[in-house]
Amino acid sequence: MQIIPYSCQDIDDEDISAVVDILKSPMLTQGPTVSAFENLTSEYVGASYAVATNSATSALHIACLALGVSAGDLVWTTAISFVASANCAIYCGADIDFVDINLQTNNMCPFALEQKLEEAQKIGKLPKVIIPVHMCGSPANIKRINELSKIFKFKIIEDASHAFGASISDRKVGNCEFSDITIFSFHPVKMITTGEGGMAVTNDKEAYKALKSLRTHGIVGETNEMLPTPDHEIWNYQQIGLGYNYRLTDIQAALGISQIAKINRFVSIRNSIANNYKENLRSDYFSFQLVPSSNLSSYHLFTIQTTKERQVPLYRELRKKGILVNLHYIPIYRHPFYERLGFKQGYCPNAEEYFQKILSIPISTKLTESQQSYIIKILNSTQT
Ligand SMILES: *Cc1c(COP(=O)(O)O)cnc(C)c1O
């Protein structure tokens, strides 16, 4: 029986030799290759600055810190995402809260957000930062969220872990036109990979400087960033705040540079697979995430919506047949850690409904046409 994972990386000989070249070079970490990868990324997405990190989770953490999130602050994210979208606020000592999703787009619902903001304003508990997630690679309504940010005075971090290569009206996600910082993930299941890795991009010079120093222990190296020091002492760097070791290696960055060259091809392959699924899966059995026609999804994930009755049997049946369907995601607040913070089942009704109807089916640049046909055949014929 063939086993088909829900996602997998796409590494070729070029990628491998790029990594081997660095292993033979004098510098293995945080050298010229990391800078080159940062420049290529900011150029590709159309942002002014980029800071590479060892994961998107690290990037989210220092993005929150760079925007001043600390104990007592409030951060909101969407109820349906990977836990990292919320954990970053907890790392900073802030309180987290969740906005319900729209059942069609599966992204943070702008109406639910507006209503929640109005209520929060009344009790004086507005969030400092909101973290929308571009679910499956389909951009959230960031323009509307940006309009609300002007009224209710919050900052925006786009969690674009799924959405490298996606665009809104032909403008790449990550250009930060409607946000303060955007973060990307280069985990192997994501759009391109560096093994582990992430990136924060921004147009805000102050945020950029903060991100850079937070990534490396809170250290700065430029004389104009240091506090004055005695002339007879050697101060070639200074720790000006508390930061972390969140560095990406040159080994990983070399892989990133080699991978980024393929991103448009990867997005286009994933879009053809998504179209094939949408055209050939039974529309009386399944419905799909709505991607507004002005947007291009990167299709990191492909989700199908079935019924509450069919979801669990279908999940078990497909796994038995080697099709490793998955579930993205359990509402974050349902996890025991978040339940202990006081969140209750049913808190975001749409998110709960989504959770009980959704399945992720395999999508990757390596998924062959015959595998796609096999998956479609099994899904269309499985009576549960
Ligand atoms: C994968 C993912 C992350 C974390 O990415 P890492 O690079 O593994 O730290 C954060 N947010 C979302 C929505 C993700 O899917």
The ligand as a Tripos MOL2 file, in Angstrom:
@<TRIPOS>MOLECULE
LIG
   15    15     1     0     0
SMALL
NO_CHARGES

@<TRIPOS>ATOM
      1 C1          3.7850   26.2670   11.1950 C.3       1 LIG1
      2 C2          3.1240   27.4160   11.8120 C.ar      1 LIG1
      3 C3          3.7510   28.2330   12.7560 C.ar      1 LIG1
      4 C4          5.0740   27.9100   13.3540 C.3       1 LIG1
      5 O1          6.0760   27.7120   12.4360 O.3       1 LIG1
      6 P1          7.4740   27.1270   12.8870 P.3       1 LIG1
      7 O2          8.3950   27.5990   11.7950 O.co2     1 LIG1
      8 O3          7.3330   25.6330   12.9090 O.co2     1 LIG1
      9 O4          7.8120   27.6880   14.2020 O.co2     1 LIG1
     10 C5          3.0850   29.3520   13.2110 C.ar      1 LIG1
     11 N1          1.8600   29.6590   12.7830 N.ar      1 LIG1
     12 C6          1.2000   28.8860   11.8870 C.ar      1 LIG1
     13 C7         -0.1590   29.3000   11.4280 C.3       1 LIG1
     14 C8          1.8100   27.7410   11.3810 C.ar      1 LIG1
     15 O5          1.1530   26.9430   10.5340 O.3       1 LIG1
@<TRIPOS>BOND
     1     1     2 1
     2     2     3 ar
     3     2    14 ar
     4     3     4 1
     5     3    10 ar
     6     4     5 1
     7     5     6 1
     8     6     7 2
     9     6     8 1
    10     6     9 1
    11    10    11 ar
    12    11    12 ar
    13    12    13 1
    14    12    14 ar
    15    14    15 1
@<TRIPOS>SUBSTRUCTURE
     1 LIG1         1 GROUP 0 **** ****
